Amino acid sequence: MEHEEAANALEIPEGEEELMRLALLSHPDEWVESLPGIVRVHHLPAGHYTLFAVSNESTSLHREELDMPATGEPSFDLRPAWRPFPAR
């Protein structure tokens, strides 16, 4: 299982074009910003996910891996560790 999860993990994109490609792979359900800084996504199937957050200025990225359980309504508190966006 660990090998399978590692194979599904995504690395930091190398530029804007790769970031846009990843955006096309995103979960089809829309995310909803319920309060400033709080985002909700409903009906995610169980599995391993790689989350990317892009700063408002599109100058920094945060990457985090999450495991979504098959049952319950999980909640994750993310504390972004912003990294400079790779050189364009």
ROLO-101851 format. One line per field, with one value per residue: residue in three letters; residue number from 1; x negated, y, z of N, C-alpha, C, O in turn. Coordinates in nm, 3 decimals, m for minus. Layout:
<atoms>
aa <- (ala|...)
i <- (NUM|...)
n.x <- (X|...)
n.y <- (Y|...)
n.z <- (Z|...)
ca.x <- (X|...)
ca.y <- (Y|...)
ca.z <- (Z|...)
c.x <- (X|...)
c.y <- (Y|...)
c.z <- (Z|...)
o.x <- (X|...)
o.y <- (Y|...)
o.z <- (Z|...)
</atoms>
This chain:
<atoms>
aa <- (met|glu|his|glu|glu|ala|ala|asn|ala|leu|glu|ile|pro|glu|gly|glu|glu|glu|leu|met|arg|leu|ala|leu|leu|ser|his|pro|asp|glu|trp|val|glu|ser|leu|pro|gly|ile|val|arg|val|his|his|leu|pro|ala|gly|his|tyr|thr|leu|phe|ala|val|ser|asn|glu|ser|thr|ser|leu|his|arg|glu|glu|leu|asp|met|pro|ala|thr|gly|glu|pro|ser|phe|asp|leu|arg|pro|ala|trp|arg|pro|phe|pro|ala|arg)
i <- (1|2|3|4|5|6|7|8|9|10|11|12|13|14|15|16|17|18|19|20|21|22|23|24|25|26|27|28|29|30|31|32|33|34|35|36|37|38|39|40|41|42|43|44|45|46|47|48|49|50|51|52|53|54|55|56|57|58|59|60|61|62|63|64|65|66|67|68|69|70|71|72|73|74|75|76|77|78|79|80|81|82|83|84|85|86|87|88)
n.x <- (m0.083|m0.195|m0.383|m0.212|m0.073|m0.284|m0.343|m0.125|m0.157|m0.219|m0.467|m0.610|m0.513|m0.705|m0.673|m0.447|m0.300|m0.302|m0.171|0.083|0.154|0.177|0.394|0.599|0.623|0.749|0.988|1.318|1.544|1.656|1.471|1.552|1.528|1.592|1.556|1.327|1.016|1.096|1.168|1.390|1.446|1.664|1.774|1.543|1.384|1.254|0.902|0.564|0.440|0.288|0.244|0.237|0.171|0.193|0.049|0.217|0.088|m0.031|m0.295|m0.398|m0.389|m0.216|m0.247|m0.091|m0.027|0.257|0.459|0.761|1.017|1.244|1.484|1.693|1.665|1.408|1.180|0.928|0.666|0.472|0.153|m0.001|m0.321|m0.479|m0.646|m0.874|m0.751|m0.863|m1.120|m1.024)
n.y <- (m0.120|0.129|0.173|0.203|0.436|0.619|0.619|0.755|1.009|1.355|1.574|1.901|2.135|2.232|2.470|2.726|2.608|2.333|2.346|2.427|2.198|2.020|2.136|2.065|1.802|1.804|1.740|1.676|1.785|2.099|2.316|2.489|2.801|2.852|3.024|3.298|3.166|2.906|2.611|2.389|2.063|1.842|1.499|1.346|1.062|0.780|0.763|0.844|1.168|1.448|1.769|2.092|2.427|2.758|3.072|3.390|3.577|3.420|3.346|3.169|2.827|2.559|2.225|1.927|1.602|1.397|1.155|1.022|0.888|0.605|0.631|0.851|1.207|1.362|1.616|1.842|2.030|2.258|2.392|2.599|2.565|2.772|2.776|2.920|2.977|2.777|2.899|3.091)
n.z <- (0.000|0.080|m0.124|m0.342|m0.268|m0.269|m0.538|m0.636|m0.542|m0.601|m0.723|m0.655|m0.897|m1.186|m1.318|m1.450|m1.660|m1.600|m1.354|m1.439|m1.580|m1.368|m1.240|m1.410|m1.345|m1.109|m0.842|m0.949|m0.816|m0.700|m0.488|m0.191|m0.044|0.272|0.486|0.526|0.446|0.498|0.341|0.186|0.065|m0.073|m0.073|m0.141|m0.265|m0.080|m0.028|m0.130|m0.144|m0.306|m0.216|m0.347|m0.282|m0.390|m0.353|m0.317|m0.476|m0.660|m0.629|m0.453|m0.334|m0.168|m0.071|0.017|0.148|0.188|0.352|0.283|0.467|0.438|0.568|0.766|0.839|0.773|0.889|0.811|0.935|0.787|0.773|0.594|0.448|0.289|m0.021|m0.249|m0.576|m0.846|m1.067|m1.349)
ca.x <- (0.000|m0.280|m0.439|m0.103|m0.049|m0.397|m0.331|m0.018|m0.194|m0.264|m0.573|m0.590|m0.525|m0.825|m0.639|m0.304|m0.236|m0.280|m0.068|0.212|0.184|0.225|0.528|0.693|0.637|0.810|1.115|1.424|1.636|1.604|1.446|1.629|1.466|1.704|1.511|1.191|0.914|1.153|1.218|1.455|1.470|1.757|1.785|1.417|1.370|1.141|0.778|0.448|0.448|0.185|0.307|0.154|0.231|0.115|0.072|0.298|0.002|m0.086|m0.441|m0.436|m0.310|m0.220|m0.214|m0.066|0.040|0.365|0.527|0.905|1.074|1.365|1.604|1.686|1.649|1.280|1.144|0.783|0.614|0.349|0.069|m0.087|m0.464|m0.493|m0.773|m0.870|m0.716|m0.984|m1.150|m0.941)
ca.y <- (0.000|0.247|0.194|0.252|0.575|0.699|0.631|0.850|1.141|1.447|1.664|2.044|2.161|2.306|2.599|2.754|2.512|2.210|2.375|2.425|2.058|1.962|2.190|1.986|1.672|1.824|1.672|1.743|1.863|2.232|2.348|2.604|2.875|2.880|3.141|3.329|3.069|2.772|2.554|2.260|1.981|1.736|1.375|1.292|0.918|0.741|0.748|0.928|1.290|1.551|1.900|2.207|2.558|2.862|3.200|3.486|3.646|3.314|3.345|3.063|2.704|2.467|2.089|1.841|1.476|1.365|1.027|1.036|0.760|0.563|0.666|0.970|1.338|1.410|1.756|1.857|2.164|2.275|2.507|2.604|2.593|2.830|2.767|3.003|2.908|2.760|3.005|3.083)
ca.z <- (0.000|0.084|m0.258|m0.426|m0.231|m0.316|m0.684|m0.666|m0.492|m0.704|m0.679|m0.683|m1.040|m1.225|m1.377|m1.465|m1.751|m1.525|m1.255|m1.509|m1.609|m1.243|m1.213|m1.489|m1.278|m0.977|m0.815|m1.027|m0.734|m0.670|m0.349|m0.145|0.065|0.361|0.561|0.478|0.488|0.519|0.216|0.203|m0.054|m0.033|m0.150|m0.191|m0.242|0.004|m0.102|m0.102|m0.223|m0.296|m0.219|m0.378|m0.260|m0.454|m0.286|m0.395|m0.573|m0.747|m0.616|m0.359|m0.335|m0.055|m0.112|0.132|0.118|0.281|0.335|0.307|0.509|0.367|0.644|0.850|0.777|0.825|0.879|0.816|0.955|0.711|0.806|0.476|0.450|0.155|m0.091|m0.370|m0.700|m0.928|m1.165|m1.470)
c.x <- (m0.087|m0.338|m0.334|m0.074|m0.160|m0.390|m0.227|m0.051|m0.247|m0.367|m0.536|m0.607|m0.645|m0.795|m0.489|m0.233|m0.207|m0.174|0.070|0.252|0.238|0.365|0.633|0.717|0.713|0.944|1.228|1.523|1.574|1.577|1.519|1.552|1.580|1.679|1.373|1.089|0.966|1.216|1.277|1.472|1.555|1.744|1.653|1.413|1.250|1.017|0.672|0.453|0.325|0.254|0.202|0.234|0.136|0.150|0.152|0.216|m0.058|m0.239|m0.490|m0.338|m0.321|m0.176|m0.197|0.006|0.139|0.421|0.672|0.962|1.204|1.492|1.582|1.677|1.521|1.260|0.992|0.749|0.480|0.279|m0.032|m0.232|m0.496|m0.635|m0.766|m0.833|m0.841|m0.998|m1.070|m1.025)
c.y <- (0.126|0.277|0.253|0.399|0.664|0.719|0.734|0.991|1.226|1.542|1.809|2.067|2.251|2.442|2.613|2.652|2.381|2.230|2.371|2.282|1.990|2.010|2.111|1.848|1.683|1.754|1.748|1.823|1.999|2.245|2.476|2.671|2.920|3.002|3.177|3.229|2.929|2.724|2.417|2.192|1.864|1.616|1.330|1.142|0.891|0.728|0.846|1.047|1.376|1.684|2.005|2.333|2.659|2.994|3.293|3.555|3.549|3.313|3.232|2.946|2.633|2.331|2.004|1.715|1.444|1.227|1.044|0.900|0.730|0.603|0.794|1.098|1.401|1.560|1.765|2.003|2.172|2.402|2.520|2.640|2.643|2.818|2.854|2.919|2.895|2.870|2.983|3.097)
c.z <- (0.000|m0.053|m0.351|m0.396|m0.282|m0.467|m0.723|m0.621|m0.607|m0.644|m0.711|m0.833|m1.069|m1.286|m1.394|m1.553|m1.679|m1.416|m1.319|m1.543|m1.483|m1.209|m1.291|m1.428|m1.147|m0.965|m0.885|m0.944|m0.704|m0.522|m0.317|m0.032|0.156|0.449|0.506|0.535|0.514|0.388|0.245|0.067|m0.007|m0.126|m0.213|m0.165|m0.151|m0.083|m0.058|m0.197|m0.202|m0.316|m0.255|m0.350|m0.323|m0.386|m0.377|m0.503|m0.674|m0.743|m0.526|m0.369|m0.201|m0.110|0.013|0.086|0.228|0.250|0.377|0.346|0.434|0.439|0.724|0.769|0.831|0.803|0.894|0.838|0.884|0.755|0.694|0.508|0.309|0.104|m0.215|m0.491|m0.783|m1.033|m1.292|m1.593)
o.x <- (m0.056|m0.344|m0.363|m0.054|m0.134|m0.427|m0.236|0.020|m0.313|m0.355|m0.441|m0.705|m0.682|m0.887|m0.412|m0.120|m0.100|m0.096|0.164|0.370|0.333|0.447|0.744|0.819|0.738|1.005|1.232|1.582|1.452|1.651|1.545|1.515|1.655|1.772|1.309|1.078|0.887|1.305|1.219|1.508|1.520|1.709|1.652|1.438|1.156|1.025|0.690|0.467|0.265|0.315|0.093|0.350|0.015|0.267|0.154|0.268|m0.129|m0.303|m0.610|m0.222|m0.421|m0.080|m0.280|0.090|0.110|0.429|0.701|0.956|1.266|1.598|1.469|1.681|1.525|1.317|0.935|0.800|0.386|0.342|m0.139|m0.261|m0.534|m0.731|m0.661|m0.877|m0.920|m0.899|m1.052|m0.973)
o.y <- (0.221|0.393|0.342|0.478|0.773|0.825|0.795|1.085|1.176|1.586|1.834|2.021|2.335|2.522|2.524|2.613|2.323|2.139|2.319|2.247|1.912|1.935|2.091|1.784|1.582|1.714|1.870|1.918|2.010|2.191|2.559|2.605|3.012|3.076|3.091|3.212|2.841|2.789|2.339|2.256|1.795|1.630|1.281|1.099|0.971|0.686|0.922|1.029|1.377|1.708|2.006|2.344|2.648|3.023|3.275|3.589|3.591|3.282|3.201|2.962|2.645|2.323|2.010|1.720|1.461|1.188|1.075|0.806|0.819|0.610|0.838|1.096|1.482|1.620|1.700|2.091|2.101|2.506|2.458|2.731|2.566|2.845|2.861|2.805|2.989|2.926|2.870|3.093)
o.z <- (m0.072|m0.094|m0.431|m0.488|m0.333|m0.517|m0.829|m0.657|m0.698|m0.530|m0.785|m0.891|m0.988|m1.305|m1.357|m1.524|m1.696|m1.390|m1.260|m1.536|m1.491|m1.156|m1.242|m1.455|m1.081|m1.065|m0.879|m0.994|m0.686|m0.439|m0.404|0.066|0.123|0.482|0.446|0.656|0.549|0.333|0.320|m0.032|0.089|m0.243|m0.326|m0.052|m0.145|m0.199|0.038|m0.318|m0.095|m0.420|m0.199|m0.389|m0.310|m0.363|m0.499|m0.609|m0.765|m0.844|m0.524|m0.405|m0.131|m0.186|0.105|m0.004|0.346|0.133|0.492|0.266|0.375|0.377|0.745|0.646|0.923|0.711|0.983|0.768|0.918|0.772|0.699|0.585|0.221|0.175|m0.279|m0.507|m0.791|m1.080|m1.337|m1.705)
</atoms>
